[in-house]
């Protein structure tokens, strides 16, 4: 399966049996990012988190009574 990175438009090949390929086939809303772009974003995020001014705003999980 050929996939295209959403950031740099690099085309890569995934095995048809790979879990990521199955996820992309069954749920088109999922996007693919190459390892280079993924590592770059991860590095920049970690740098921002180290400054202490970066906050992830996550919603609190409410427990259901059922």
ROZA-160877 format. One record per residue: residue in one letter; x, y, z of N, C-alpha, C, O in turn; residue number from 1. Coordinates in pm, 1 decimal, m for minus. Layout:
BEGIN
<vexkol><fifi>a</fifi><n_xx>X</n_xx><n_yy>Y</n_yy><n_zz>Z</n_zz><ca_xx>X</ca_xx><ca_yy>Y</ca_yy><ca_zz>Z</ca_zz><c_xx>X</c_xx><c_yy>Y</c_yy><c_zz>Z</c_zz><o_xx>X</o_xx><o_yy>Y</o_yy><o_zz>Z</o_zz><tornu>NUM</tornu></vexkol>
...
# end
This chain:
BEGIN
<vexkol><fifi>x</fifi><n_xx>86.1</n_xx><n_yy>m116.7</n_yy><n_zz>0.0</n_zz><ca_xx>0.0</ca_xx><ca_yy>0.0</ca_yy><ca_zz>0.0</ca_zz><c_xx>90.4</c_xx><c_yy>122.5</c_yy><c_zz>0.0</c_zz><o_xx>183.1</o_xx><o_yy>132.5</o_yy><o_zz>80.4</o_zz><tornu>1</tornu></vexkol>
<vexkol><fifi>x</fifi><n_xx>62.7</n_xx><n_yy>215.5</n_yy><n_zz>m90.9</n_zz><ca_xx>138.6</ca_xx><ca_yy>339.6</ca_yy><ca_zz>m95.5</ca_zz><c_xx>63.1</c_xx><c_yy>446.5</c_yy><c_zz>m18.0</c_zz><o_xx>m58.0</o_xx><o_yy>462.1</o_yy><o_zz>m33.4</o_zz><tornu>2</tornu></vexkol>
<vexkol><fifi>x</fifi><n_xx>135.9</n_xx><n_yy>519.9</n_yy><n_zz>65.6</n_zz><ca_xx>77.0</ca_xx><ca_yy>626.3</ca_yy><ca_zz>146.8</ca_zz><c_xx>158.9</c_xx><c_yy>753.5</c_yy><c_zz>128.9</c_zz><o_xx>276.9</o_xx><o_yy>749.0</o_yy><o_zz>94.2</o_zz><tornu>3</tornu></vexkol>
<vexkol><fifi>x</fifi><n_xx>94.2</n_xx><n_yy>866.4</n_yy><n_zz>153.2</n_zz><ca_xx>158.3</ca_xx><ca_yy>995.8</ca_yy><ca_zz>134.3</ca_zz><c_xx>154.5</c_xx><c_yy>1072.9</c_yy><c_zz>265.4</c_zz><o_xx>49.9</o_xx><o_yy>1081.3</o_yy><o_zz>329.7</o_zz><tornu>4</tornu></vexkol>
<vexkol><fifi>x</fifi><n_xx>267.0</n_xx><n_yy>1128.7</n_yy><n_zz>304.7</n_zz><ca_xx>276.0</ca_xx><ca_yy>1206.8</ca_yy><ca_zz>427.5</ca_zz><c_xx>194.6</c_xx><c_yy>1335.3</c_yy><c_zz>410.1</c_zz><o_xx>202.7</o_xx><o_yy>1400.8</o_yy><o_zz>306.2</o_zz><tornu>5</tornu></vexkol>
<vexkol><fifi>x</fifi><n_xx>116.1</n_xx><n_yy>1370.8</n_yy><n_zz>512.2</n_zz><ca_xx>30.1</ca_xx><ca_yy>1488.8</ca_yy><ca_zz>502.0</ca_zz><c_xx>109.0</c_xx><c_yy>1618.0</c_yy><c_zz>513.7</c_zz><o_xx>58.2</o_xx><o_yy>1723.5</o_yy><o_zz>475.8</o_zz><tornu>6</tornu></vexkol>
<vexkol><fifi>x</fifi><n_xx>230.6</n_xx><n_yy>1613.7</n_yy><n_zz>564.5</n_zz><ca_xx>309.0</ca_xx><ca_yy>1735.4</ca_yy><ca_zz>584.0</ca_zz><c_xx>406.3</c_xx><c_yy>1758.8</c_yy><c_zz>468.4</c_zz><o_xx>405.6</o_xx><o_yy>1866.1</o_yy><o_zz>408.2</o_zz><tornu>7</tornu></vexkol>
<vexkol><fifi>x</fifi><n_xx>489.4</n_xx><n_yy>1660.5</n_yy><n_zz>437.0</n_zz><ca_xx>594.8</ca_xx><ca_yy>1681.7</ca_yy><ca_zz>337.3</ca_zz><c_xx>563.9</c_xx><c_yy>1617.9</c_yy><c_zz>202.0</c_zz><o_xx>644.1</o_xx><o_yy>1630.8</o_yy><o_zz>109.4</o_zz><tornu>8</tornu></vexkol>
<vexkol><fifi>x</fifi><n_xx>451.4</n_xx><n_yy>1550.3</n_yy><n_zz>187.8</n_zz><ca_xx>409.2</ca_xx><ca_yy>1486.2</ca_yy><ca_zz>62.6</ca_zz><c_xx>505.4</c_xx><c_yy>1378.4</c_yy><c_zz>12.9</c_zz><o_xx>511.1</o_xx><o_yy>1350.5</o_yy><o_zz>m106.9</o_zz><tornu>9</tornu></vexkol>
<vexkol><fifi>x</fifi><n_xx>580.2</n_xx><n_yy>1318.6</n_yy><n_zz>103.9</n_zz><ca_xx>669.1</ca_xx><ca_yy>1209.1</ca_yy><ca_zz>68.2</ca_zz><c_xx>585.9</c_xx><c_yy>1081.7</c_yy><c_zz>56.7</c_zz><o_xx>501.4</o_xx><o_yy>1054.6</o_yy><o_zz>142.1</o_zz><tornu>10</tornu></vexkol>
<vexkol><fifi>x</fifi><n_xx>609.2</n_xx><n_yy>1004.7</n_yy><n_zz>m46.8</n_zz><ca_xx>534.1</ca_xx><ca_yy>880.7</ca_yy><ca_zz>m68.6</ca_zz><c_xx>616.1</c_xx><c_yy>763.8</c_yy><c_zz>m15.5</c_zz><o_xx>733.1</o_xx><o_yy>747.5</o_yy><o_zz>m50.2</o_zz><tornu>11</tornu></vexkol>
<vexkol><fifi>x</fifi><n_xx>552.7</n_xx><n_yy>682.2</n_yy><n_zz>69.7</n_zz><ca_xx>616.8</ca_xx><ca_yy>564.1</ca_yy><ca_zz>127.1</ca_zz><c_xx>531.1</c_xx><c_yy>442.3</c_yy><c_zz>99.0</c_zz><o_xx>414.3</o_xx><o_yy>453.9</o_yy><o_zz>61.8</o_zz><tornu>12</tornu></vexkol>
<vexkol><fifi>x</fifi><n_xx>589.3</n_xx><n_yy>327.9</n_yy><n_zz>116.9</n_zz><ca_xx>518.7</ca_xx><ca_yy>202.6</ca_yy><ca_zz>94.3</ca_zz><c_xx>503.1</c_xx><c_yy>129.0</c_yy><c_zz>226.6</c_zz><o_xx>600.0</o_xx><o_yy>111.9</o_yy><o_zz>300.6</o_zz><tornu>13</tornu></vexkol>
<vexkol><fifi>x</fifi><n_xx>380.5</n_xx><n_yy>85.2</n_yy><n_zz>256.1</n_zz><ca_xx>352.0</ca_xx><ca_yy>5.6</ca_yy><ca_zz>375.1</ca_zz><c_xx>309.8</c_xx><c_yy>m133.5</c_yy><c_zz>331.5</c_zz><o_xx>250.8</o_xx><o_yy>m151.8</o_yy><o_zz>225.0</o_zz><tornu>14</tornu></vexkol>
<vexkol><fifi>x</fifi><n_xx>340.6</n_xx><n_yy>m230.0</n_yy><n_zz>414.5</n_zz><ca_xx>294.4</ca_xx><ca_yy>m365.6</ca_yy><ca_zz>388.9</ca_zz><c_xx>142.9</c_xx><c_yy>m369.3</c_yy><c_zz>402.5</c_zz><o_xx>87.0</o_xx><o_yy>m304.3</o_yy><o_zz>490.8</o_zz><tornu>15</tornu></vexkol>
<vexkol><fifi>x</fifi><n_xx>76.6</n_xx><n_yy>m444.1</n_yy><n_zz>316.7</n_zz><ca_xx>m69.6</ca_xx><ca_yy>m453.0</ca_yy><ca_zz>322.0</ca_zz><c_xx>m118.7</c_xx><c_yy>m516.2</c_yy><c_zz>451.2</c_zz><o_xx>m232.4</o_xx><o_yy>m493.1</o_yy><o_zz>492.3</o_zz><tornu>16</tornu></vexkol>
<vexkol><fifi>x</fifi><n_xx>m33.5</n_xx><n_yy>m596.5</n_yy><n_zz>516.2</n_zz><ca_xx>m72.6</ca_xx><ca_yy>m664.7</ca_yy><ca_zz>639.6</ca_zz><c_xx>m42.0</c_xx><c_yy>m583.2</c_yy><c_zz>764.7</c_zz><o_xx>m77.8</o_xx><o_yy>m624.9</o_yy><o_zz>874.8</o_zz><tornu>17</tornu></vexkol>
<vexkol><fifi>x</fifi><n_xx>21.9</n_xx><n_yy>m470.3</n_yy><n_zz>750.7</n_zz><ca_xx>60.3</ca_xx><ca_yy>m389.2</ca_yy><ca_zz>866.0</ca_zz><c_xx>m64.2</c_xx><c_yy>m330.8</c_yy><c_zz>933.5</c_zz><o_xx>m159.9</o_xx><o_yy>m294.8</o_yy><o_zz>864.9</o_zz><tornu>18</tornu></vexkol>
<vexkol><fifi>x</fifi><n_xx>m64.3</n_xx><n_yy>m321.0</n_yy><n_zz>1065.9</n_zz><ca_xx>m179.5</ca_xx><ca_yy>m265.5</ca_yy><ca_zz>1137.1</ca_zz><c_xx>m209.3</c_xx><c_yy>m120.4</c_yy><c_zz>1096.4</c_zz><o_xx>m325.2</o_xx><o_yy>m79.4</o_yy><o_zz>1090.2</o_zz><tornu>19</tornu></vexkol>
<vexkol><fifi>x</fifi><n_xx>m103.6</n_xx><n_yy>m43.6</n_yy><n_zz>1069.0</n_zz><ca_xx>m124.4</ca_xx><ca_yy>95.3</ca_yy><ca_zz>1027.9</ca_zz><c_xx>m193.2</c_xx><c_yy>103.9</c_yy><c_zz>891.3</c_zz><o_xx>m276.1</o_xx><o_yy>192.2</o_yy><o_zz>869.1</o_zz><tornu>20</tornu></vexkol>
<vexkol><fifi>x</fifi><n_xx>m159.1</n_xx><n_yy>12.4</n_yy><n_zz>799.9</n_zz><ca_xx>m222.4</ca_xx><ca_yy>10.2</ca_yy><ca_zz>668.4</ca_zz><c_xx>m370.5</c_xx><c_yy>m24.6</c_yy><c_zz>681.1</c_zz><o_xx>m454.5</o_xx><o_yy>33.4</o_yy><o_zz>612.3</o_zz><tornu>21</tornu></vexkol>
<vexkol><fifi>x</fifi><n_xx>m401.7</n_xx><n_yy>m118.1</n_yy><n_zz>768.2</n_zz><ca_xx>m541.2</ca_xx><ca_yy>m156.0</ca_yy><ca_zz>788.9</ca_zz><c_xx>m620.0</c_xx><c_yy>m39.6</c_yy><c_zz>847.6</c_zz><o_xx>m734.1</o_xx><o_yy>m15.6</o_yy><o_zz>808.3</o_zz><tornu>22</tornu></vexkol>
<vexkol><fifi>x</fifi><n_xx>m558.8</n_xx><n_yy>33.5</n_yy><n_zz>942.7</n_zz><ca_xx>m624.0</ca_xx><ca_yy>147.7</ca_yy><ca_zz>1003.9</ca_zz><c_xx>m652.9</c_xx><c_yy>256.6</c_yy><c_zz>899.3</c_zz><o_xx>m759.7</o_xx><o_yy>317.9</o_yy><o_zz>900.5</o_zz><tornu>23</tornu></vexkol>
<vexkol><fifi>x</fifi><n_xx>m557.4</n_xx><n_yy>279.8</n_yy><n_zz>809.7</n_zz><ca_xx>m576.1</ca_xx><ca_yy>381.1</ca_yy><ca_zz>706.5</ca_zz><c_xx>m682.1</c_xx><c_yy>339.1</c_yy><c_zz>604.5</c_zz><o_xx>m756.0</o_xx><o_yy>423.1</o_yy><o_zz>553.0</o_zz><tornu>24</tornu></vexkol>
<vexkol><fifi>x</fifi><n_xx>m689.1</n_xx><n_yy>209.9</n_yy><n_zz>575.8</n_zz><ca_xx>m788.3</ca_xx><ca_yy>160.5</ca_yy><ca_zz>480.2</ca_zz><c_xx>m929.6</c_xx><c_yy>167.5</c_yy><c_zz>536.0</c_zz><o_xx>m1022.3</o_xx><o_yy>207.6</o_yy><o_zz>465.6</o_zz><tornu>25</tornu></vexkol>
<vexkol><fifi>x</fifi><n_xx>m946.7</n_xx><n_yy>128.9</n_yy><n_zz>661.2</n_zz><ca_xx>m1080.4</ca_xx><ca_yy>119.7</ca_yy><ca_zz>719.0</ca_zz><c_xx>m1134.3</c_xx><c_yy>251.7</c_yy><c_zz>771.2</c_zz><o_xx>m1255.7</o_xx><o_yy>270.5</o_yy><o_zz>778.8</o_zz><tornu>26</tornu></vexkol>
<vexkol><fifi>x</fifi><n_xx>m1046.0</n_xx><n_yy>342.7</n_yy><n_zz>807.0</n_zz><ca_xx>m1088.9</ca_xx><ca_yy>472.6</ca_yy><ca_zz>859.5</ca_zz><c_xx>m1016.9</c_xx><c_yy>583.2</c_yy><c_zz>783.9</c_zz><o_xx>m906.3</o_xx><o_yy>621.6</o_yy><o_zz>822.1</o_zz><tornu>27</tornu></vexkol>
<vexkol><fifi>x</fifi><n_xx>m1076.6</n_xx><n_yy>634.3</n_yy><n_zz>679.0</n_zz><ca_xx>m1008.7</ca_xx><ca_yy>733.5</ca_yy><ca_zz>594.7</ca_zz><c_xx>m977.7</c_xx><c_yy>865.0</c_yy><c_zz>666.7</c_zz><o_xx>m897.3</o_xx><o_yy>943.7</o_yy><o_zz>616.7</o_zz><tornu>28</tornu></vexkol>
<vexkol><fifi>x</fifi><n_xx>m1038.4</n_xx><n_yy>890.6</n_yy><n_zz>781.4</n_zz><ca_xx>m1012.1</ca_xx><ca_yy>1014.4</ca_yy><ca_zz>853.2</ca_zz><c_xx>m870.9</c_xx><c_yy>1013.5</c_yy><c_zz>912.3</c_zz><o_xx>m813.8</o_xx><o_yy>1119.8</o_yy><o_zz>936.6</o_zz><tornu>29</tornu></vexkol>
<vexkol><fifi>x</fifi><n_xx>m813.7</n_xx><n_yy>894.6</n_yy><n_zz>935.7</n_zz><ca_xx>m678.5</ca_xx><ca_yy>883.8</ca_yy><ca_zz>987.3</ca_zz><c_xx>m580.4</c_xx><c_yy>926.2</c_yy><c_zz>878.6</c_zz><o_xx>m600.2</o_xx><o_yy>895.6</o_yy><o_zz>761.0</o_zz><tornu>30</tornu></vexkol>
<vexkol><fifi>x</fifi><n_xx>m476.7</n_xx><n_yy>995.3</n_yy><n_zz>917.3</n_zz><ca_xx>m378.0</ca_xx><ca_yy>1042.4</ca_yy><ca_zz>821.6</ca_zz><c_xx>m242.9</c_xx><c_yy>979.8</c_yy><c_zz>851.0</c_zz><o_xx>m219.4</o_xx><o_yy>930.2</o_yy><o_zz>961.2</o_zz><tornu>31</tornu></vexkol>
<vexkol><fifi>x</fifi><n_xx>m154.8</n_xx><n_yy>982.2</n_yy><n_zz>753.3</n_zz><ca_xx>m22.7</ca_xx><ca_yy>922.2</ca_yy><ca_zz>766.2</ca_zz><c_xx>82.8</c_xx><c_yy>1031.8</c_yy><c_zz>774.4</c_zz><o_xx>78.8</o_xx><o_yy>1129.3</o_yy><o_zz>699.4</o_zz><tornu>32</tornu></vexkol>
<vexkol><fifi>x</fifi><n_xx>177.8</n_xx><n_yy>1014.2</n_yy><n_zz>867.3</n_zz><ca_xx>292.0</ca_xx><ca_yy>1103.5</ca_yy><ca_zz>878.4</ca_zz><c_xx>418.4</c_xx><c_yy>1018.2</c_yy><c_zz>872.0</c_zz><o_xx>428.2</o_xx><o_yy>916.1</o_yy><o_zz>940.0</o_zz><tornu>33</tornu></vexkol>
<vexkol><fifi>x</fifi><n_xx>515.2</n_xx><n_yy>1060.1</n_yy><n_zz>790.1</n_zz><ca_xx>640.2</ca_xx><ca_yy>984.6</ca_yy><ca_zz>780.1</ca_zz><c_xx>719.0</c_xx><c_yy>998.1</c_yy><c_zz>909.9</c_zz><o_xx>691.5</o_xx><o_yy>1086.4</o_yy><o_zz>991.1</o_zz><tornu>34</tornu></vexkol>
<vexkol><fifi>x</fifi><n_xx>816.4</n_xx><n_yy>910.7</n_yy><n_zz>928.8</n_zz><ca_xx>894.0</ca_xx><ca_yy>909.1</ca_yy><ca_zz>1053.0</ca_zz><c_xx>975.3</c_xx><c_yy>1037.3</c_yy><c_zz>1070.8</c_zz><o_xx>996.4</o_xx><o_yy>1081.6</o_yy><o_zz>1183.7</o_zz><tornu>35</tornu></vexkol>
<vexkol><fifi>x</fifi><n_xx>1020.7</n_xx><n_yy>1097.0</n_yy><n_zz>961.3</n_zz><ca_xx>1097.8</ca_xx><ca_yy>1221.1</ca_yy><ca_zz>970.3</ca_zz><c_xx>1012.3</c_xx><c_yy>1333.4</c_yy><c_zz>1028.0</c_zz><o_xx>1055.9</o_xx><o_yy>1403.9</o_yy><o_zz>1118.9</o_zz><tornu>36</tornu></vexkol>
<vexkol><fifi>x</fifi><n_xx>892.3</n_xx><n_yy>1350.4</n_yy><n_zz>976.5</n_zz><ca_xx>802.2</ca_xx><ca_yy>1454.9</ca_yy><ca_zz>1025.2</ca_zz><c_xx>756.9</c_xx><c_yy>1425.6</c_yy><c_zz>1167.5</c_zz><o_xx>748.4</o_xx><o_yy>1516.6</o_yy><o_zz>1250.0</o_zz><tornu>37</tornu></vexkol>
<vexkol><fifi>x</fifi><n_xx>728.2</n_xx><n_yy>1300.7</n_yy><n_zz>1196.5</n_zz><ca_xx>685.0</ca_xx><ca_yy>1262.4</ca_yy><ca_zz>1330.4</ca_zz><c_xx>793.1</c_xx><c_yy>1294.1</c_yy><c_zz>1433.2</c_zz><o_xx>763.7</o_xx><o_yy>1346.2</o_yy><o_zz>1540.8</o_zz><tornu>38</tornu></vexkol>
<vexkol><fifi>x</fifi><n_xx>919.3</n_xx><n_yy>1262.1</n_yy><n_zz>1399.8</n_zz><ca_xx>1030.5</ca_xx><ca_yy>1288.4</ca_yy><ca_zz>1491.7</ca_zz><c_xx>1051.1</c_xx><c_yy>1438.6</c_yy><c_zz>1509.2</c_zz><o_xx>1080.1</o_xx><o_yy>1484.7</o_yy><o_zz>1619.6</o_zz><tornu>39</tornu></vexkol>
<vexkol><fifi>x</fifi><n_xx>1036.3</n_xx><n_yy>1514.6</n_yy><n_zz>1401.9</n_zz><ca_xx>1054.3</ca_xx><ca_yy>1659.5</ca_yy><ca_zz>1410.6</ca_zz><c_xx>948.6</c_xx><c_yy>1722.5</c_yy><c_zz>1500.5</c_zz><o_xx>980.9</o_xx><o_yy>1808.8</o_yy><o_zz>1582.1</o_zz><tornu>40</tornu></vexkol>
<vexkol><fifi>x</fifi><n_xx>824.1</n_xx><n_yy>1681.4</n_yy><n_zz>1487.0</n_zz><ca_xx>716.0</ca_xx><ca_yy>1734.7</ca_yy><ca_zz>1569.5</ca_zz><c_xx>735.3</c_xx><c_yy>1693.0</c_yy><c_zz>1715.1</c_zz><o_xx>713.6</o_xx><o_yy>1772.8</o_yy><o_zz>1806.3</o_zz><tornu>41</tornu></vexkol>
<vexkol><fifi>x</fifi><n_xx>775.8</n_xx><n_yy>1568.3</n_yy><n_zz>1736.7</n_zz><ca_xx>799.3</ca_xx><ca_yy>1520.2</ca_yy><ca_zz>1872.6</ca_zz><c_xx>911.0</c_xx><c_yy>1599.7</c_yy><c_zz>1940.0</c_zz><o_xx>898.9</o_xx><o_yy>1636.8</o_yy><o_zz>2056.8</o_zz><tornu>42</tornu></vexkol>
<vexkol><fifi>x</fifi><n_xx>1019.1</n_xx><n_yy>1625.9</n_yy><n_zz>1867.5</n_zz><ca_xx>1131.8</ca_xx><ca_yy>1702.2</ca_yy><ca_zz>1921.8</ca_zz><c_xx>1088.3</c_xx><c_yy>1843.4</c_yy><c_zz>1959.8</c_zz><o_xx>1121.2</o_xx><o_yy>1891.6</o_yy><o_zz>2068.2</o_zz><tornu>43</tornu></vexkol>
<vexkol><fifi>x</fifi><n_xx>1014.6</n_xx><n_yy>1909.6</n_yy><n_zz>1871.0</n_zz><ca_xx>971.1</ca_xx><ca_yy>2046.5</ca_yy><ca_zz>1898.6</ca_zz><c_xx>874.0</c_xx><c_yy>2051.2</c_yy><c_zz>2016.0</c_zz><o_xx>879.4</o_xx><o_yy>2143.7</o_yy><o_zz>2097.1</o_zz><tornu>44</tornu></vexkol>
<vexkol><fifi>x</fifi><n_xx>786.3</n_xx><n_yy>1953.8</n_yy><n_zz>2025.7</n_zz><ca_xx>690.3</ca_xx><ca_yy>1948.9</ca_yy><ca_zz>2136.1</ca_zz><c_xx>762.6</c_xx><c_yy>1930.2</c_yy><c_zz>2268.5</c_zz><o_xx>729.5</o_xx><o_yy>1995.8</o_yy><o_zz>2367.3</o_zz><tornu>45</tornu></vexkol>
<vexkol><fifi>x</fifi><n_xx>860.9</n_xx><n_yy>1841.4</n_yy><n_zz>2271.1</n_zz><ca_xx>937.6</ca_xx><ca_yy>1819.0</ca_yy><ca_zz>2393.7</ca_zz><c_xx>1015.8</c_xx><c_yy>1944.0</c_yy><c_zz>2433.5</c_zz><o_xx>1030.0</o_xx><o_yy>1972.8</o_yy><o_zz>2552.4</o_zz><tornu>46</tornu></vexkol>
<vexkol><fifi>x</fifi><n_xx>1066.4</n_xx><n_yy>2018.1</n_yy><n_zz>2335.4</n_zz><ca_xx>1137.1</ca_xx><ca_yy>2143.6</ca_yy><ca_zz>2365.0</ca_zz><c_xx>1041.6</c_xx><c_yy>2244.7</c_yy><c_zz>2427.8</c_zz><o_xx>1078.3</o_xx><o_yy>2313.4</o_yy><o_zz>2523.1</o_zz><tornu>47</tornu></vexkol>
<vexkol><fifi>x</fifi><n_xx>919.3</n_xx><n_yy>2254.5</n_yy><n_zz>2375.1</n_zz><ca_xx>821.8</ca_xx><ca_yy>2348.3</ca_yy><ca_zz>2430.7</ca_zz><c_xx>778.0</c_xx><c_yy>2305.6</c_yy><c_zz>2569.8</c_zz><o_xx>757.6</o_xx><o_yy>2390.5</o_yy><o_zz>2656.5</o_zz><tornu>48</tornu></vexkol>
<vexkol><fifi>x</fifi><n_xx>763.3</n_xx><n_yy>2175.8</n_yy><n_zz>2592.6</n_zz><ca_xx>723.3</ca_xx><ca_yy>2127.3</ca_yy><ca_zz>2723.8</ca_zz><c_xx>831.6</c_xx><c_yy>2155.4</c_yy><c_zz>2826.8</c_zz><o_xx>800.9</o_xx><o_yy>2178.7</o_yy><o_zz>2943.7</o_zz><tornu>49</tornu></vexkol>
<vexkol><fifi>x</fifi><n_xx>957.4</n_xx><n_yy>2153.5</n_yy><n_zz>2785.5</n_zz><ca_xx>1068.3</ca_xx><ca_yy>2178.1</ca_yy><ca_zz>2876.9</ca_zz><c_xx>1072.7</c_xx><c_yy>2323.7</c_yy><c_zz>2923.6</c_zz><o_xx>1129.9</o_xx><o_yy>2352.4</o_yy><o_zz>3028.8</o_zz><tornu>50</tornu></vexkol>
<vexkol><fifi>x</fifi><n_xx>1013.0</n_xx><n_yy>2416.3</n_yy><n_zz>2847.1</n_zz><ca_xx>1014.2</ca_xx><ca_yy>2556.5</ca_yy><ca_zz>2887.0</ca_zz><c_xx>921.0</c_xx><c_yy>2581.9</c_yy><c_zz>3004.6</c_zz><o_xx>940.1</o_xx><o_yy>2679.0</o_yy><o_zz>3077.9</o_zz><tornu>51</tornu></vexkol>
<vexkol><fifi>x</fifi><n_xx>821.3</n_xx><n_yy>2497.3</n_yy><n_zz>3024.2</n_zz><ca_xx>727.4</ca_xx><ca_yy>2514.9</ca_yy><ca_zz>3133.9</ca_zz><c_xx>608.1</c_xx><c_yy>2601.0</c_yy><c_zz>3098.0</c_zz><o_xx>517.1</o_xx><o_yy>2616.6</o_yy><o_zz>3179.5</o_zz><tornu>52</tornu></vexkol>
<vexkol><fifi>x</fifi><n_xx>606.1</n_xx><n_yy>2657.0</n_yy><n_zz>2978.5</n_zz><ca_xx>495.5</ca_xx><ca_yy>2743.2</ca_yy><ca_zz>2935.7</ca_zz><c_xx>397.9</c_xx><c_yy>2670.3</c_yy><c_zz>2844.5</c_zz><o_xx>299.3</o_xx><o_yy>2728.8</o_yy><o_zz>2799.7</o_zz><tornu>53</tornu></vexkol>
<vexkol><fifi>x</fifi><n_xx>424.1</n_xx><n_yy>2544.5</n_yy><n_zz>2817.0</n_zz><ca_xx>341.7</ca_xx><ca_yy>2465.6</ca_yy><ca_zz>2727.0</ca_zz><c_xx>244.4</c_xx><c_yy>2381.8</c_yy><c_zz>2808.9</c_zz><o_xx>286.4</o_xx><o_yy>2307.1</o_yy><o_zz>2897.2</o_zz><tornu>54</tornu></vexkol>
<vexkol><fifi>x</fifi><n_xx>115.5</n_xx><n_yy>2393.3</n_yy><n_zz>2781.0</n_zz><ca_xx>13.8</ca_xx><ca_yy>2318.8</ca_yy><ca_zz>2854.4</ca_zz><c_xx>m74.1</c_xx><c_yy>2241.6</c_yy><c_zz>2757.5</c_zz><o_xx>m115.4</o_xx><o_yy>2294.3</o_yy><o_zz>2654.1</o_zz><tornu>55</tornu></vexkol>
<vexkol><fifi>x</fifi><n_xx>m102.1</n_xx><n_yy>2118.3</n_yy><n_zz>2790.9</n_zz><ca_xx>m198.5</ca_xx><ca_yy>2039.8</ca_yy><ca_zz>2715.3</ca_zz><c_xx>m331.7</c_xx><c_yy>2050.0</c_yy><c_zz>2787.6</c_zz><o_xx>m343.7</o_xx><o_yy>2008.7</o_yy><o_zz>2903.0</o_zz><tornu>56</tornu></vexkol>
<vexkol><fifi>x</fifi><n_xx>m429.8</n_xx><n_yy>2103.7</n_yy><n_zz>2721.3</n_zz><ca_xx>m561.5</ca_xx><ca_yy>2118.7</ca_yy><ca_zz>2781.4</ca_zz><c_xx>m645.7</c_xx><c_yy>1997.7</c_yy><c_zz>2745.2</c_zz><o_xx>m697.4</o_xx><o_yy>1986.7</o_yy><o_zz>2634.0</o_zz><tornu>57</tornu></vexkol>
<vexkol><fifi>x</fifi><n_xx>m658.1</n_xx><n_yy>1909.2</n_yy><n_zz>2839.4</n_zz><ca_xx>m737.7</ca_xx><ca_yy>1788.4</ca_yy><ca_zz>2818.2</ca_zz><c_xx>m862.5</c_xx><c_yy>1797.3</c_yy><c_zz>2903.8</c_zz><o_xx>m859.2</o_xx><o_yy>1848.9</o_yy><o_zz>3015.5</o_zz><tornu>58</tornu></vexkol>
<vexkol><fifi>x</fifi><n_xx>m971.0</n_xx><n_yy>1747.4</n_yy><n_zz>2851.0</n_zz><ca_xx>m1095.1</ca_xx><ca_yy>1750.2</ca_yy><ca_zz>2927.4</ca_zz><c_xx>m1090.9</c_xx><c_yy>1640.5</c_yy><c_zz>3033.3</c_zz><o_xx>m1034.4</o_xx><o_yy>1533.3</o_yy><o_zz>3012.1</o_zz><tornu>59</tornu></vexkol>
<vexkol><fifi>x</fifi><n_xx>m1150.6</n_xx><n_yy>1669.3</n_yy><n_zz>3144.7</n_zz><ca_xx>m1155.8</ca_xx><ca_yy>1571.6</ca_yy><ca_zz>3253.8</ca_zz><c_xx>m1254.0</c_xx><c_yy>1461.4</c_yy><c_zz>3217.1</c_zz><o_xx>m1361.5</o_xx><o_yy>1488.3</o_yy><o_zz>3163.6</o_zz><tornu>60</tornu></vexkol>
<vexkol><fifi>x</fifi><n_xx>m1217.1</n_xx><n_yy>1339.4</n_yy><n_zz>3245.6</n_zz><ca_xx>m1303.3</ca_xx><ca_yy>1225.7</ca_yy><ca_zz>3217.1</ca_zz><c_xx>m1405.6</c_xx><c_yy>1213.9</c_yy><c_zz>3328.9</c_zz><o_xx>m1370.7</o_xx><o_yy>1202.8</o_yy><o_zz>3446.4</o_zz><tornu>61</tornu></vexkol>
<vexkol><fifi>x</fifi><n_xx>m1532.5</n_xx><n_yy>1216.6</n_yy><n_zz>3290.2</n_zz><ca_xx>m1638.9</ca_xx><ca_yy>1204.3</ca_yy><ca_zz>3389.2</ca_zz><c_xx>m1684.2</c_xx><c_yy>1058.9</c_yy><c_zz>3394.4</c_zz><o_xx>m1707.3</o_xx><o_yy>995.3</o_yy><o_zz>3291.5</o_zz><tornu>62</tornu></vexkol>
<vexkol><fifi>x</fifi><n_xx>m1696.3</n_xx><n_yy>1008.2</n_yy><n_zz>3516.2</n_zz><ca_xx>m1740.3</ca_xx><ca_yy>871.1</ca_yy><ca_zz>3531.3</ca_zz><c_xx>m1890.5</c_xx><c_yy>861.8</c_yy><c_zz>3516.1</c_zz><o_xx>m1965.8</o_xx><o_yy>941.3</o_yy><o_zz>3572.4</o_zz><tornu>63</tornu></vexkol>
<vexkol><fifi>x</fifi><n_xx>m1932.0</n_xx><n_yy>764.2</n_yy><n_zz>3439.7</n_zz><ca_xx>m2074.3</ca_xx><ca_yy>741.6</ca_yy><ca_zz>3417.7</ca_zz><c_xx>m2128.6</c_xx><c_yy>651.7</c_yy><c_zz>3528.8</c_zz><o_xx>m2061.6</o_xx><o_yy>556.8</o_yy><o_zz>3569.7</o_zz><tornu>64</tornu></vexkol>
<vexkol><fifi>x</fifi><n_xx>m2247.5</n_xx><n_yy>680.2</n_yy><n_zz>3577.0</n_zz><ca_xx>m2304.1</ca_xx><ca_yy>602.3</ca_yy><ca_zz>3686.3</ca_zz><c_xx>m2349.1</c_xx><c_yy>463.2</c_yy><c_zz>3642.6</c_zz><o_xx>m2370.3</o_xx><o_yy>375.3</o_yy><o_zz>3726.0</o_zz><tornu>65</tornu></vexkol>
<vexkol><fifi>x</fifi><n_xx>m2362.9</n_xx><n_yy>444.3</n_yy><n_zz>3516.4</n_zz><ca_xx>m2408.5</ca_xx><ca_yy>313.6</ca_yy><ca_zz>3467.7</ca_zz><c_xx>m2293.1</c_xx><c_yy>223.8</c_yy><c_zz>3469.4</c_zz><o_xx>m2305.2</o_xx><o_yy>106.9</o_yy><o_zz>3432.7</o_zz><tornu>66</tornu></vexkol>
# end
